[in-house]
Amino acid sequence: MKVLIAGATGALGVPLVRALIAGGHQVIGLTRTPDNGRSLSALGAQPVVADAMDRDSLLRAVDGLHADAVVHALTALKKTPLRHRDMYQTNALREVGTANLLAAARAVDARKFVAESMTMGYGYGDWGQQVLTEDCPFAPPGRSQELERHLAGFRVLERQLFEATQAGWIEGVSLRYGAFYGPASIRPIIQMLRRRSLPLPDGGRAVMSWIYIEDAAAAIVAALERGKPGQAYNIVDDEPVRVRDFFALLARQSHTPMPLSLPAWVMRLVAPYGTDFFATTMRVSNARAARELGWKPAAAPTYHEGIQRAIQALGQ
């Protein structure tokens, strides 16, 4: 099929472009800059230069194009978000950007739309021993004004996607990802570990579900080919892990010091969003994606393989 990817030069977009082309699909890559367009051409994709937040510009850019599917993989995270305001632009991409990309999907006569969401949409906090499935409530009201702002982004994204699906003109699928990691994101974390500038709230007692970036890209390919309209899928690896255990293994593999521990209330003073993120205990099931998409994390079934793979790629 021919796939239009918004976010084609991002951390998820690049391995996705490669995976789709390797699978025999054609790719149109949406980018904001001509330089990134040249990078897409080098990967074998057709570049289209436009800003997804500018509806008129986007629709002009795709005028006359045809695509069978659209992928929304847009975020605005240049580095690990620590403050709530670091998420505002990504929130806008989930709300306004989704609306604009749905309009573009209609313009190019696409029949499928796959959007990148996150398991954090289940709500920041402590879920204890509960295993979260797609049947759990998604994007509940936030416990604070700032958390509500982030959760509203997830809520609006999926509402727009599934309302369009119910209207019958497109088949929308939402992928709720665990925390991404891979060589590109591990490199700055290793640098922070070396500087002892990555403390963990309360020693990293919280439990998280992660996903290696290549497995994340493979999930989009599976969703394009086999995803059910109006369905959401959790895309996480097979082993939720305590935050301290994840970073302890990373520190050992990269020969860096263990992260420091700070009380959550102290960390919240300087990194309020980072504290909410890394203090959220969330065990997430990937059973539906395995059953309906035929997808399993193959590059890194657990963080053990993922960290080793990322370290080897970096030549550490």
Buried (B, 14 or more C-beta within 10 A) or exposed (E): BBBBBBBBBBBBBBBBBBBBBEEEBBBBBBBBEEEBBEBBEEBBBBBBBBBBBBBEBBBEBBEEBEBBBBBBBBBBBEEBBBEBEBBBBBBBBBBBBBBBBBEBBBBBEBBBBBBBBBBBBBBBBEBEEEEBEBEBEBBBEBEEEBBBBBBBBBBBBBBBBBEBBEEEEBBBBBBBBBBBBBBBBBBEBBEBBBEEEBBBBBBBBBBBBBBBBBBBBBBBBBBBBEBBBBBBBBBBBBBBBBBBBBBBBBBEBBEBEBBEBBEBEEBBEEBBBBBBBBBBBBBBBBEBBBEBBEBBBEBBBBBBBBBBBBBEEBEB
